[in-house]
Structures are given as structure tokens and as C-alpha cells.
Amino acid sequence: MNKKDVNRSELYIRILGLLPIIFIIAIVPLIVSLKVVYISDIEKVLWNYIDTTNDFFNKYKSEAFIGGIALALIFTSVRLLIGDLKFKVDKWLFPVGIYGLLIVISTFMMKYKDIFADVYEDVISDVSVFTNGNISLRGFWDRYEGFYILVGYIVITFIVFITVENTKQVDILIVSILMSSSIISVIAIFQFFGYDFFQSQIGLKLMVPEMYASIRDQVIFNFGKYTSYSTLYNPNYVGGYMALVFPFAVAFFIKAKNRVYIFVSALVCTLIFSALISSNSTTGFIAFLVASVVMFVLGFGEVKKNKLRLSLLALTLILSFSLLNIYSGSLVFYDIFKIEKTFNEKNVDVTEPYIHKLGDKEELIVNMSKTGYGARIETESIVIIPTLVDNKLFFFDDQQKALTLLSDAEKLYFEDDGYEHISFQYLGNNEGIQLNVGRKKVSLYFLEGQIEYIGNGGRLFQPGKNVRTFGFEGNEYFGNSRGYIWSRTIPMLEHTIFVGTGPDTFATVFPHYDLVGKANYLFNTATLPDKPHNMYLQMAINTGVLSLLIFLIISLSILTRNALVIWRFKEKSSNSLYYIAMSGSVVAYLVAGLGNDSVISISAIFWTLIGVNSIMLSKGNKFNFQD
């Protein structure tokens, strides 16, 4: 075998070694398929008393990710054993290892309830992570980002660090991401224009296995007009994903040498940007803008050298935004930039009947309590007291005057002055009622001649329990009610400084007994906040504040070292673009994390890039840059 054949064989082996990684970062985000998931006892109590639920977007992704990690471990181990790879360690990866250790500690130590019971007595809800360790291991329903997934992020970082040796391999990984993101983008753009692939006959057949063919006509994903969810389910995740991958599309656009590559890379940039806009994700758009500014500053020299090409790309993106905005009747602009919205008003349609507004805001519920055989709900303007008298339902005001009912086909209303915005309907077989204060829903249950409050999971809650809050007073509607969730989450951090409550266990520790808060800001006492809508709070609660600090050290050290390489050592053009794009992606991920949670499709790519960036920085000028 001659030297050329040997080199070719080595190249094939190296590419083969990347296949599990490519599967994780390019194929996993595309997976959309029905999976019937069995609900654990904790999830039944917290969410819904059903045995199974249908998952289309995340369960198979999590299983495929774990399978990809297993294959990557096998491939890498074999190559290490036969001497095809050398085991490499870098001091800058020690924080990644420490972060992984904290994940392990938070998963398994928190099972020992007796050790932490006194500390957590005031923070852990009546149904706790301690009663079922499966939540920590597999993740909560609809998310599935538990222990196995978080450890998988650490594993993929180290495997990429060991496996990647030159920019040809880096290019293969990046191109696979861009090909995948192009498919995701096309699906998203068509959804924006009202052509949802997953509602088509072909899409339904691919998504719903033949054994469940009878339910295909019942599968509907309704995210409203002029928005997209693609294969990622949540429009905010579409925005965060596109912001993460866009920097590499731009880098390849700048690197492109011939007209075909220039055109293709410009098309990919436009598709990704258009998909971002189609998601209407404010968080994703802000992440895109901040990442673009960072790339402009770090790569100012590249901008000057390619100003004509980049100017044409910028004009193309502006045109794309304009066309999407015009098609939607300017709804894209209003939604992304939150025009005509305030912190105290959440998409209130002032033409809708029964919305009671005080000044420029919707009326709030100020207190819920029990009284005799009834419940007492106080708003900013009225008091209503539903009461059972000889198992018959009556409503009184604060002067014990009976209220007069009006009815239509769906709800019952009150004709009394000041109560026009109050309505109710019976639940189940007249087992209770849902009281509507404007858009705010309070669920009540009839039990042994008394009225009880119902929260998430159909559980009975006693109102009036003290709820600790921090910040966002008067701004609870900020970020689609993120202000409310964050204000209730921050006080819990003092209990998770070193050890978290376990991966994906946020839903088990949130103060669900805050009925007034949930009614006001989540619009239903039965709503289940299963995530904080903030990656940093998610980490701080689930794996501990210390793990969050380690994560920030990892991310900020990458950005700092990239900047030093670009500015101080003045790498040549084709090489510095890698560092510029890596920095842009890291910044986009960090900014998107302010309003989004970690999710498999996005985080797997981020940690892969951390591994790639780390090996490039570790080897420095010795890294094999190949044009």
C-alpha cells in the first residue's frame, strides 16, 4: 500500500469517527415522530392523571442523542485502543469536567432526602424530586433533558476535543450543521406562509407510525398565524437555533472562492435569517443582533476586506425581513419588537368582552381565601364569594348580597354592576367550576359540601401560603410572564448554591401553591410552570449555582482566548474566521439563554462547538489549518 492509499485510509477512518457526532448535531434536530410516553407518578401529580401522553418532538430526540453518544464513545474507544487516536487533555477542559461532576452530584446526592430535608423544607413543594429519581435521570415530560442528556453534553465535548485534528474535519461538522439548519429553515419558512409540512399527508405519514394511523387527522400544532416551529416545536427554540448557526453561515460566505459557493452560502444565510424572523422570537432576534455586533468587532479586518460582499448580504437580509413583514401585515415587526405592549398588558384585545381594565392594565386578583363553605376571591375592584348552601351554588359580594346570574350557551355571567367581567362554567359532571376573572381562570372543586381551590395536576391547594419573591414587582408580565416566574425562582437559589435539585426537576420545586400569582400572570391556577424560561436559572436550580458559575467560566474563557488569538496573534484570514464564527455562536447561545431554556437540539451543537474551539485553542499554531 503506497503512502497515498495510507493517507486516504486515515482520512476515511477520521471521517467515519465523526459520523456519530454528525448524527447528533445534524440528524437529531430533524427528528419528529410520535412516541407514546408513559407518565411517571410525579408527573401525574404535577401535570395530569393520565398513564400515557403523545410526544412528537423531544422524546425520540433524547433517545437518539443518547444512542449517538454511545456510538461516539465506542468509535473513540476503539480508535484509542488501536492507536489511531491519542488521548489528549487540556487544562482549559478541567472546568468542563468539574461541571460534569456537579451534574452527577446534583443527580444522586439529592436523592438522600434526610440529608437535605431541613434545608429544603421551605423550598420543595409537596411533591418532590426525592419521591421519584426518574425525573432527574430521564428528564421531565415534554423536555427529557435529564442526567443522561447533560452528561452526554460533557462527553461530546471531550470526544470532539480528542477526535478533531484539522480544519477539514471542522468543515465537515459545520457543513453538516448548515445542511441540517437549511432543511429546518425551509420547513419554518413554509410554515410562516401557511404551508405546514407536518400537517400535510406526507408529513403526517412520516411523523405518525402506521400503527397509530387512526389519529393522524387529530394531530394539530397550532402556533398562530405567521409563525413557525419547524422541527424544534417551540418558536423561541427556532429563533435561538438560527442565531446559533448563523455565524458559521456568514463565515462560509466570506470564505467562498467561486460563484457557486458564494451563491449557495448566501442562500443558506438568507434561509437561516428568514427562518429566525419567521419564528417571531424576540429572544432569538436579540441574540442574532448581539452576536453580529461581536463578530463585527472581532472581525473588523475581515469586514473591511469583504465590505462589498457583506453589504450585498446585509441588503438581502433586510429585503427578506421586509418581505416577511409585509406579507404578515407588519405583525412580524410588532411581535419581534414588542410594539404597543407594556409590562402590565399581555396581548389584551380591548374589544374582547368581559375584560375589566383599570386605567391602562387588566384588573388583578389580590387575594384568595376560604370562608365557611365557600371561597373568597378579591380583585382590585370587587369581591366574589362562591358558596355551597345545601349543596347548591350561590355567589355573594362582600356585603353578603346574592349576585344575579345571566347565561348563554357556554358560560354564566353576572348582571350586577362591576361584575360584568366575571363568568364561570361547570367542570366535569358539575364537580366544580372554573371562575373567570377577565382572562384569569380560578378552578374550584366541590368536596363534602365545601369549595376547594384546584391547582396544577388537579391537586387541592390551601390558599394564603406565603410566597417568597425577588424583583420584578409590577413587571411580572415582562417577557410573556417570565418576570413572574423569575421573581418566584430567584429566592430558591440560596438553597442550591452547591448542589442543585437534580437535572430537569424545576417543575418539582416551583411554588405551585402561589395560586394568586399563577392566576394573575399565567392566567390559570392550574398552569404548570415546568421550566424557568432562562437557561441560567435553569442551571442554578437543577445543578446548582456553582455549576452555573463553572459554565460561565467555560464560556467566557472561550470568548477571551478567541479574542486574544484574533487580535494579539493576528491569525491569517481563513483561520481567524473560525474563531470569529465560534465567538459569534457562543455569544448567541449565551444571549438566547436569557429568555430560553436549554434544549437538546441547540445545546448539543453548542457543546460540540466548545469541543472544537477548545482543541483549536489548545494546539494554537500547531492545529492543522488546511484551506
ROMI-827241 format. One line per field, with one value per residue (C-alpha): residue number from 1; x, y, z; residue in one letter. Coordinates in steps of 0.2 Angstrom, whole numbers, padded with zeros to 4 digits. Example, Ala and Ser with C-alpha at 12.3 -4.5 7.8 and 13.67 -1.06 7.14 Angstrom:
! ROMI-827241
num = c(1, 2)
x = c(0062, 0068)
y = c(-0022, -0005)
z = c(0039, 0036)
residuo = c(A, S)
//
This chain:
! ROMI-827241
num = c(1, 2, 3, 4, 5, 6, 7, 8, 9, 10, 11, 12, 13, 14, 15, 16, 17, 18, 19, 20, 21, 22, 23, 24, 25, 26, 27, 28, 29, 30, 31, 32, 33, 34, 35, 36, 37, 38, 39, 40, 41, 42, 43, 44, 45, 46, 47, 48, 49, 50, 51, 52, 53, 54, 55, 56, 57, 58, 59, 60, 61, 62, 63, 64, 65, 66, 67, 68, 69, 70, 71, 72, 73, 74, 75, 76, 77, 78, 79, 80, 81, 82, 83, 84, 85, 86, 87, 88, 89, 90, 91, 92, 93, 94, 95, 96, 97, 98, 99, 100, 101, 102, 103, 104, 105, 106, 107, 108, 109, 110, 111, 112, 113, 114, 115, 116, 117, 118, 119, 120, 121, 122, 123, 124, 125, 126, 127, 128, 129, 130, 131, 132, 133, 134, 135, 136, 137, 138, 139, 140, 141, 142, 143, 144, 145, 146, 147, 148, 149, 150, 151, 152, 153, 154, 155, 156, 157, 158, 159, 160, 161, 162, 163, 164, 165, 166, 167, 168, 169, 170, 171, 172, 173, 174, 175, 176, 177, 178, 179, 180, 181, 182, 183, 184, 185, 186, 187, 188, 189, 190, 191, 192, 193, 194, 195, 196, 197, 198, 199, 200, 201, 202, 203, 204, 205, 206, 207, 208, 209, 210, 211, 212, 213, 214, 215, 216, 217, 218, 219, 220, 221, 222, 223, 224, 225, 226, 227, 228, 229, 230, 231, 232, 233, 234, 235, 236, 237, 238, 239, 240, 241, 242, 243, 244, 245, 246, 247, 248, 249, 250, 251, 252, 253, 254, 255, 256, 257, 258, 259, 260, 261, 262, 263, 264, 265, 266, 267, 268, 269, 270, 271, 272, 273, 274, 275, 276, 277, 278, 279, 280, 281, 282, 283, 284, 285, 286, 287, 288, 289, 290, 291, 292, 293, 294, 295, 296, 297, 298, 299, 300, 301, 302, 303, 304, 305, 306, 307, 308, 309, 310, 311, 312, 313, 314, 315, 316, 317, 318, 319, 320, 321, 322, 323, 324, 325, 326, 327, 328, 329, 330, 331, 332, 333, 334, 335, 336, 337, 338, 339, 340, 341, 342, 343, 344, 345, 346, 347, 348, 349, 350, 351, 352, 353, 354, 355, 356, 357, 358, 359, 360, 361, 362, 363, 364, 365, 366, 367, 368, 369, 370, 371, 372, 373, 374, 375, 376, 377, 378, 379, 380, 381, 382, 383, 384, 385, 386, 387, 388, 389, 390, 391, 392, 393, 394, 395, 396, 397, 398, 399, 400, 401, 402, 403, 404, 405, 406, 407, 408, 409, 410, 411, 412, 413, 414, 415, 416, 417, 418, 419, 420, 421, 422, 423, 424, 425, 426, 427, 428, 429, 430, 431, 432, 433, 434, 435, 436, 437, 438, 439, 440, 441, 442, 443, 444, 445, 446, 447, 448, 449, 450, 451, 452, 453, 454, 455, 456, 457, 458, 459, 460, 461, 462, 463, 464, 465, 466, 467, 468, 469, 470, 471, 472, 473, 474, 475, 476, 477, 478, 479, 480, 481, 482, 483, 484, 485, 486, 487, 488, 489, 490, 491, 492, 493, 494, 495, 496, 497, 498, 499, 500, 501, 502, 503, 504, 505, 506, 507, 508, 509, 510, 511, 512, 513, 514, 515, 516, 517, 518, 519, 520, 521, 522, 523, 524, 525, 526, 527, 528, 529, 530, 531, 532, 533, 534, 535, 536, 537, 538, 539, 540, 541, 542, 543, 544, 545, 546, 547, 548, 549, 550, 551, 552, 553, 554, 555, 556, 557, 558, 559, 560, 561, 562, 563, 564, 565, 566, 567, 568, 569, 570, 571, 572, 573, 574, 575, 576, 577, 578, 579, 580, 581, 582, 583, 584, 585, 586, 587, 588, 589, 590, 591, 592, 593, 594, 595, 596, 597, 598, 599, 600, 601, 602, 603, 604, 605, 606, 607, 608, 609, 610, 611, 612, 613, 614, 615, 616, 617, 618, 619, 620, 621, 622, 623, 624, 625, 626, 627)
x = c(0000, 0008, 0008, -0007, -0018, -0012, -0017, -0034, -0037, -0033, -0045, -0059, -0056, -0056, -0072, -0080, -0076, -0086, -0102, -0109, -0106, -0113, -0129, -0131, -0129, -0137, -0149, -0156, -0163, -0173, -0182, -0201, -0210, -0224, -0219, -0231, -0223, -0228, -0231, -0222, -0231, -0223, -0228, -0246, -0247, -0239, -0247, -0261, -0268, -0266, -0255, -0248, -0246, -0240, -0224, -0218, -0203, -0192, -0193, -0186, -0173, -0167, -0166, -0157, -0145, -0141, -0138, -0127, -0116, -0115, -0109, -0097, -0089, -0087, -0079, -0067, -0063, -0059, -0048, -0039, -0036, -0029, -0018, -0027, -0030, -0020, -0029, -0027, -0031, -0030, -0031, -0045, -0056, -0055, -0070, -0080, -0075, -0080, -0097, -0100, -0095, -0108, -0121, -0118, -0118, -0134, -0142, -0138, -0134, -0151, -0160, -0155, -0169, -0165, -0148, -0156, -0174, -0171, -0163, -0176, -0191, -0197, -0192, -0198, -0216, -0227, -0222, -0203, -0190, -0185, -0200, -0195, -0177, -0183, -0186, -0168, -0162, -0173, -0179, -0197, -0211, -0210, -0192, -0182, -0166, -0161, -0145, -0141, -0143, -0132, -0118, -0120, -0115, -0099, -0095, -0097, -0086, -0072, -0074, -0074, -0058, -0050, -0056, -0054, -0037, -0039, -0050, -0056, -0064, -0071, -0078, -0087, -0095, -0100, -0107, -0117, -0125, -0128, -0136, -0147, -0151, -0156, -0169, -0176, -0176, -0186, -0199, -0200, -0202, -0216, -0225, -0224, -0233, -0246, -0239, -0235, -0226, -0232, -0250, -0248, -0252, -0234, -0228, -0242, -0237, -0219, -0222, -0236, -0232, -0244, -0250, -0257, -0263, -0281, -0276, -0267, -0282, -0282, -0264, -0264, -0250, -0257, -0245, -0255, -0253, -0237, -0226, -0215, -0210, -0201, -0194, -0190, -0208, -0206, -0204, -0192, -0181, -0181, -0175, -0161, -0156, -0155, -0145, -0133, -0129, -0130, -0112, -0105, -0116, -0108, -0090, -0093, -0100, -0084, -0073, -0082, -0070, -0081, -0098, -0107, -0100, -0104, -0122, -0125, -0118, -0128, -0144, -0140, -0138, -0154, -0164, -0157, -0161, -0178, -0182, -0176, -0188, -0202, -0202, -0206, -0194, -0188, -0175, -0168, -0168, -0158, -0146, -0143, -0140, -0128, -0119, -0117, -0110, -0097, -0092, -0091, -0079, -0069, -0068, -0067, -0052, -0062, -0077, -0066, -0059, -0076, -0086, -0095, -0099, -0106, -0115, -0124, -0128, -0135, -0146, -0153, -0157, -0165, -0176, -0180, -0186, -0196, -0205, -0210, -0216, -0226, -0234, -0239, -0246, -0232, -0236, -0218, -0211, -0224, -0221, -0202, -0200, -0215, -0223, -0238, -0236, -0232, -0226, -0243, -0253, -0251, -0259, -0275, -0288, -0298, -0313, -0315, -0330, -0328, -0310, -0310, -0297, -0292, -0283, -0271, -0270, -0280, -0288, -0278, -0283, -0276, -0281, -0289, -0295, -0308, -0323, -0336, -0342, -0335, -0321, -0317, -0309, -0304, -0299, -0294, -0312, -0324, -0326, -0335, -0339, -0344, -0353, -0362, -0378, -0386, -0375, -0382, -0370, -0373, -0362, -0361, -0352, -0343, -0359, -0366, -0378, -0383, -0377, -0389, -0384, -0386, -0382, -0378, -0374, -0356, -0354, -0364, -0362, -0367, -0378, -0373, -0364, -0345, -0346, -0348, -0331, -0334, -0340, -0340, -0343, -0345, -0331, -0334, -0351, -0354, -0339, -0333, -0332, -0319, -0322, -0316, -0310, -0307, -0295, -0289, -0295, -0298, -0303, -0314, -0319, -0334, -0329, -0340, -0351, -0336, -0327, -0308, -0295, -0288, -0270, -0260, -0262, -0280, -0272, -0281, -0272, -0274, -0273, -0264, -0247, -0233, -0224, -0206, -0202, -0187, -0188, -0200, -0214, -0226, -0216, -0222, -0229, -0211, -0206, -0223, -0224, -0206, -0204, -0217, -0208, -0191, -0197, -0203, -0187, -0173, -0177, -0174, -0156, -0150, -0154, -0145, -0128, -0118, -0130, -0145, -0161, -0157, -0157, -0174, -0183, -0188, -0206, -0205, -0199, -0208, -0220, -0236, -0246, -0245, -0262, -0265, -0248, -0252, -0270, -0264, -0248, -0250, -0269, -0274, -0272, -0270, -0255, -0239, -0223, -0211, -0196, -0189, -0188, -0170, -0155, -0145, -0159, -0162, -0144, -0144, -0159, -0156, -0137, -0133, -0127, -0109, -0112, -0118, -0103, -0092, -0102, -0099, -0081, -0081, -0090, -0081, -0064, -0068, -0073, -0057, -0045, -0053, -0051, -0033, -0030, -0039, -0031, -0014, -0008, -0016, -0020, -0022, -0039, -0045, -0040, -0047, -0064, -0066, -0063, -0074, -0088, -0086, -0086, -0102, -0111, -0106, -0112, -0129, -0131, -0127, -0139, -0153, -0151, -0158, -0175, -0174, -0170, -0158, -0164, -0156, -0157, -0147, -0136, -0129, -0122, -0116, -0106, -0099, -0093, -0085, -0075, -0070, -0065, -0055, -0044, -0041, -0036, -0026, -0015, -0014, -0002, 0001, -0018, -0018, -0026, -0030, -0038)
y = c(0000, 0017, 0032, 0040, 0025, 0026, 0044, 0041, 0026, 0038, 0051, 0039, 0032, 0050, 0054, 0038, 0043, 0059, 0051, 0049, 0067, 0072, 0061, 0071, 0088, 0086, 0072, 0073, 0091, 0084, 0070, 0072, 0057, 0051, 0042, 0036, 0041, 0033, 0046, 0044, 0046, 0063, 0069, 0063, 0073, 0088, 0089, 0076, 0060, 0050, 0035, 0040, 0055, 0058, 0066, 0071, 0082, 0078, 0060, 0052, 0066, 0062, 0044, 0047, 0058, 0045, 0032, 0044, 0047, 0028, 0026, 0040, 0033, 0016, 0023, 0034, 0020, 0008, 0021, 0025, 0006, 0003, 0018, 0028, 0042, 0049, 0054, 0072, 0083, 0102, 0112, 0123, 0107, 0105, 0116, 0105, 0090, 0099, 0105, 0086, 0081, 0094, 0086, 0069, 0076, 0085, 0070, 0057, 0066, 0075, 0058, 0057, 0067, 0066, 0075, 0090, 0090, 0103, 0115, 0112, 0112, 0129, 0127, 0110, 0108, 0094, 0083, 0082, 0076, 0064, 0054, 0048, 0048, 0045, 0064, 0068, 0053, 0055, 0072, 0080, 0076, 0086, 0091, 0075, 0084, 0074, 0067, 0056, 0071, 0083, 0070, 0067, 0086, 0084, 0068, 0075, 0090, 0078, 0066, 0081, 0088, 0071, 0067, 0083, 0086, 0098, 0111, 0098, 0089, 0105, 0110, 0093, 0096, 0114, 0109, 0096, 0108, 0120, 0107, 0102, 0120, 0123, 0110, 0116, 0134, 0128, 0120, 0135, 0147, 0137, 0136, 0155, 0156, 0144, 0128, 0116, 0101, 0092, 0095, 0088, 0070, 0066, 0074, 0065, 0048, 0051, 0058, 0046, 0027, 0016, 0008, 0025, 0030, 0032, 0048, 0057, 0068, 0073, 0079, 0098, 0110, 0127, 0141, 0155, 0164, 0170, 0160, 0144, 0130, 0119, 0103, 0111, 0113, 0130, 0146, 0153, 0137, 0140, 0158, 0153, 0139, 0150, 0163, 0150, 0143, 0159, 0165, 0149, 0153, 0170, 0163, 0151, 0165, 0175, 0160, 0155, 0156, 0153, 0160, 0143, 0143, 0161, 0159, 0143, 0151, 0167, 0157, 0147, 0164, 0170, 0154, 0154, 0173, 0171, 0156, 0166, 0180, 0168, 0162, 0179, 0176, 0192, 0182, 0174, 0191, 0199, 0185, 0187, 0206, 0204, 0190, 0200, 0215, 0204, 0197, 0214, 0220, 0204, 0203, 0221, 0217, 0204, 0216, 0229, 0217, 0210, 0225, 0224, 0206, 0208, 0224, 0214, 0201, 0214, 0221, 0204, 0200, 0217, 0213, 0196, 0204, 0217, 0204, 0193, 0209, 0215, 0198, 0197, 0214, 0221, 0208, 0202, 0219, 0222, 0205, 0204, 0222, 0221, 0237, 0243, 0231, 0235, 0225, 0226, 0221, 0204, 0205, 0211, 0213, 0228, 0223, 0207, 0207, 0204, 0211, 0223, 0236, 0248, 0263, 0255, 0237, 0222, 0220, 0209, 0197, 0202, 0188, 0171, 0163, 0151, 0157, 0145, 0133, 0144, 0153, 0171, 0179, 0198, 0208, 0226, 0232, 0218, 0203, 0187, 0173, 0157, 0147, 0130, 0130, 0113, 0108, 0122, 0135, 0153, 0169, 0183, 0200, 0207, 0213, 0195, 0201, 0187, 0190, 0188, 0176, 0178, 0163, 0159, 0143, 0141, 0152, 0160, 0179, 0191, 0206, 0216, 0232, 0229, 0210, 0211, 0204, 0189, 0172, 0154, 0137, 0120, 0107, 0089, 0082, 0098, 0093, 0111, 0127, 0137, 0155, 0168, 0185, 0193, 0181, 0174, 0157, 0150, 0132, 0127, 0110, 0104, 0092, 0087, 0102, 0114, 0123, 0120, 0128, 0117, 0120, 0110, 0092, 0094, 0095, 0104, 0119, 0129, 0147, 0160, 0151, 0164, 0165, 0172, 0184, 0194, 0208, 0212, 0219, 0227, 0219, 0202, 0201, 0205, 0193, 0185, 0182, 0177, 0191, 0182, 0165, 0173, 0183, 0166, 0156, 0168, 0166, 0147, 0150, 0151, 0133, 0127, 0136, 0120, 0106, 0108, 0099, 0087, 0089, 0094, 0095, 0113, 0108, 0099, 0113, 0128, 0136, 0129, 0135, 0153, 0152, 0171, 0173, 0160, 0166, 0184, 0181, 0164, 0166, 0150, 0142, 0125, 0130, 0120, 0131, 0117, 0127, 0145, 0151, 0156, 0144, 0152, 0150, 0133, 0128, 0136, 0127, 0110, 0108, 0122, 0140, 0133, 0124, 0140, 0149, 0135, 0136, 0154, 0152, 0139, 0151, 0167, 0159, 0153, 0170, 0178, 0166, 0168, 0187, 0185, 0174, 0186, 0202, 0198, 0184, 0190, 0174, 0174, 0177, 0159, 0154, 0169, 0166, 0150, 0159, 0174, 0162, 0152, 0168, 0173, 0157, 0156, 0174, 0170, 0155, 0165, 0179, 0167, 0159, 0174, 0170, 0152, 0136, 0123, 0111, 0096, 0102, 0118, 0113, 0098, 0109, 0122, 0109, 0102, 0119, 0121, 0105, 0110, 0128, 0120, 0109, 0123, 0135, 0121, 0117, 0135, 0137, 0118, 0115, 0108, 0123, 0117, 0128)
z = c(0000, -0005, 0005, -0004, -0001, 0018, 0019, 0011, 0023, 0038, 0031, 0029, 0047, 0053, 0044, 0050, 0068, 0065, 0060, 0077, 0080, 0064, 0068, 0084, 0078, 0061, 0061, 0079, 0077, 0062, 0071, 0073, 0076, 0088, 0104, 0116, 0133, 0150, 0163, 0180, 0196, 0200, 0183, 0185, 0201, 0195, 0177, 0173, 0180, 0164, 0160, 0144, 0133, 0115, 0111, 0094, 0096, 0110, 0117, 0101, 0100, 0118, 0114, 0098, 0106, 0119, 0106, 0096, 0112, 0115, 0097, 0098, 0114, 0106, 0090, 0100, 0112, 0098, 0089, 0106, 0108, 0091, 0092, 0079, 0091, 0105, 0122, 0124, 0140, 0141, 0157, 0150, 0149, 0168, 0171, 0159, 0169, 0185, 0178, 0174, 0192, 0198, 0187, 0195, 0212, 0210, 0202, 0215, 0231, 0231, 0232, 0250, 0257, 0275, 0272, 0265, 0272, 0285, 0272, 0259, 0269, 0263, 0245, 0240, 0235, 0242, 0228, 0227, 0216, 0231, 0228, 0210, 0204, 0186, 0184, 0187, 0176, 0160, 0162, 0164, 0152, 0136, 0139, 0143, 0147, 0162, 0169, 0153, 0142, 0152, 0154, 0136, 0133, 0143, 0134, 0117, 0121, 0126, 0111, 0099, 0108, 0106, 0088, 0078, 0071, 0057, 0049, 0036, 0050, 0057, 0040, 0039, 0056, 0051, 0034, 0042, 0054, 0040, 0029, 0043, 0048, 0029, 0030, 0047, 0039, 0024, 0034, 0046, 0031, 0023, 0040, 0041, 0024, 0030, 0022, 0036, 0031, 0047, 0043, 0025, 0021, 0018, 0034, 0044, 0037, 0041, 0058, 0064, 0063, 0054, 0070, 0075, 0058, 0065, 0075, 0060, 0057, 0075, 0075, 0075, 0080, 0082, 0085, 0077, 0060, 0053, 0065, 0064, 0075, 0062, 0069, 0086, 0092, 0101, 0090, 0103, 0100, 0082, 0085, 0097, 0085, 0070, 0080, 0085, 0067, 0058, 0062, 0053, 0038, 0037, 0039, 0025, 0014, 0017, 0014, -0003, -0018, -0033, -0038, -0035, -0017, -0014, -0021, -0010, 0006, 0003, 0001, 0017, 0026, 0019, 0023, 0041, 0044, 0036, 0047, 0063, 0058, 0054, 0072, 0079, 0093, 0101, 0111, 0095, 0086, 0100, 0101, 0082, 0084, 0098, 0090, 0074, 0084, 0092, 0075, 0068, 0082, 0082, 0063, 0058, 0047, 0038, 0036, 0028, 0016, 0011, 0013, -0004, -0002, 0016, 0011, -0003, 0010, 0023, 0009, 0005, 0023, 0025, 0010, 0017, 0033, 0024, 0013, 0028, 0037, 0023, 0020, 0038, 0038, 0049, 0063, 0062, 0066, 0080, 0088, 0087, 0094, 0106, 0099, 0108, 0123, 0141, 0156, 0163, 0147, 0139, 0121, 0128, 0115, 0121, 0110, 0119, 0131, 0150, 0151, 0165, 0164, 0177, 0169, 0156, 0164, 0166, 0184, 0196, 0209, 0225, 0237, 0238, 0254, 0262, 0271, 0279, 0265, 0251, 0243, 0243, 0228, 0229, 0214, 0214, 0212, 0218, 0230, 0224, 0236, 0228, 0242, 0243, 0253, 0255, 0240, 0229, 0222, 0226, 0223, 0235, 0236, 0251, 0259, 0258, 0244, 0232, 0214, 0199, 0186, 0167, 0155, 0137, 0128, 0136, 0152, 0166, 0169, 0182, 0178, 0194, 0192, 0192, 0189, 0171, 0168, 0179, 0172, 0176, 0169, 0177, 0177, 0173, 0180, 0190, 0201, 0202, 0192, 0183, 0188, 0175, 0181, 0164, 0156, 0173, 0177, 0195, 0197, 0211, 0217, 0227, 0241, 0255, 0255, 0254, 0240, 0237, 0226, 0212, 0206, 0193, 0192, 0199, 0216, 0230, 0237, 0253, 0248, 0258, 0260, 0260, 0243, 0243, 0229, 0222, 0210, 0195, 0206, 0194, 0180, 0181, 0163, 0157, 0143, 0142, 0161, 0163, 0176, 0187, 0185, 0188, 0203, 0211, 0206, 0212, 0231, 0229, 0224, 0242, 0244, 0228, 0230, 0229, 0225, 0214, 0215, 0200, 0181, 0174, 0191, 0191, 0190, 0206, 0216, 0209, 0222, 0214, 0229, 0223, 0216, 0216, 0206, 0194, 0191, 0188, 0177, 0170, 0168, 0177, 0194, 0186, 0175, 0177, 0176, 0171, 0166, 0171, 0153, 0157, 0155, 0169, 0182, 0175, 0179, 0196, 0202, 0193, 0195, 0207, 0207, 0207, 0191, 0183, 0188, 0181, 0165, 0164, 0166, 0152, 0140, 0145, 0144, 0126, 0121, 0129, 0122, 0104, 0105, 0110, 0095, 0083, 0090, 0098, 0087, 0071, 0063, 0044, 0036, 0033, 0051, 0061, 0053, 0063, 0079, 0074, 0070, 0086, 0096, 0087, 0091, 0109, 0112, 0103, 0114, 0130, 0125, 0119, 0136, 0145, 0138, 0133, 0142, 0137, 0124, 0116, 0098, 0102, 0117, 0108, 0094, 0107, 0117, 0101, 0096, 0113, 0110, 0093, 0099, 0113, 0103, 0091, 0105, 0114, 0099, 0093, 0078, 0079, 0074, 0056, 0046, 0029, 0016)
residuo = c(M, N, K, K, D, V, N, R, S, E, L, Y, I, R, I, L, G, L, L, P, I, I, F, I, I, A, I, V, P, L, I, V, S, L, K, V, V, Y, I, S, D, I, E, K, V, L, W, N, Y, I, D, T, T, N, D, F, F, N, K, Y, K, S, E, A, F, I, G, G, I, A, L, A, L, I, F, T, S, V, R, L, L, I, G, D, L, K, F, K, V, D, K, W, L, F, P, V, G, I, Y, G, L, L, I, V, I, S, T, F, M, M, K, Y, K, D, I, F, A, D, V, Y, E, D, V, I, S, D, V, S, V, F, T, N, G, N, I, S, L, R, G, F, W, D, R, Y, E, G, F, Y, I, L, V, G, Y, I, V, I, T, F, I, V, F, I, T, V, E, N, T, K, Q, V, D, I, L, I, V, S, I, L, M, S, S, S, I, I, S, V, I, A, I, F, Q, F, F, G, Y, D, F, F, Q, S, Q, I, G, L, K, L, M, V, P, E, M, Y, A, S, I, R, D, Q, V, I, F, N, F, G, K, Y, T, S, Y, S, T, L, Y, N, P, N, Y, V, G, G, Y, M, A, L, V, F, P, F, A, V, A, F, F, I, K, A, K, N, R, V, Y, I, F, V, S, A, L, V, C, T, L, I, F, S, A, L, I, S, S, N, S, T, T, G, F, I, A, F, L, V, A, S, V, V, M, F, V, L, G, F, G, E, V, K, K, N, K, L, R, L, S, L, L, A, L, T, L, I, L, S, F, S, L, L, N, I, Y, S, G, S, L, V, F, Y, D, I, F, K, I, E, K, T, F, N, E, K, N, V, D, V, T, E, P, Y, I, H, K, L, G, D, K, E, E, L, I, V, N, M, S, K, T, G, Y, G, A, R, I, E, T, E, S, I, V, I, I, P, T, L, V, D, N, K, L, F, F, F, D, D, Q, Q, K, A, L, T, L, L, S, D, A, E, K, L, Y, F, E, D, D, G, Y, E, H, I, S, F, Q, Y, L, G, N, N, E, G, I, Q, L, N, V, G, R, K, K, V, S, L, Y, F, L, E, G, Q, I, E, Y, I, G, N, G, G, R, L, F, Q, P, G, K, N, V, R, T, F, G, F, E, G, N, E, Y, F, G, N, S, R, G, Y, I, W, S, R, T, I, P, M, L, E, H, T, I, F, V, G, T, G, P, D, T, F, A, T, V, F, P, H, Y, D, L, V, G, K, A, N, Y, L, F, N, T, A, T, L, P, D, K, P, H, N, M, Y, L, Q, M, A, I, N, T, G, V, L, S, L, L, I, F, L, I, I, S, L, S, I, L, T, R, N, A, L, V, I, W, R, F, K, E, K, S, S, N, S, L, Y, Y, I, A, M, S, G, S, V, V, A, Y, L, V, A, G, L, G, N, D, S, V, I, S, I, S, A, I, F, W, T, L, I, G, V, N, S, I, M, L, S, K, G, N, K, F, N, F, Q, D)
//
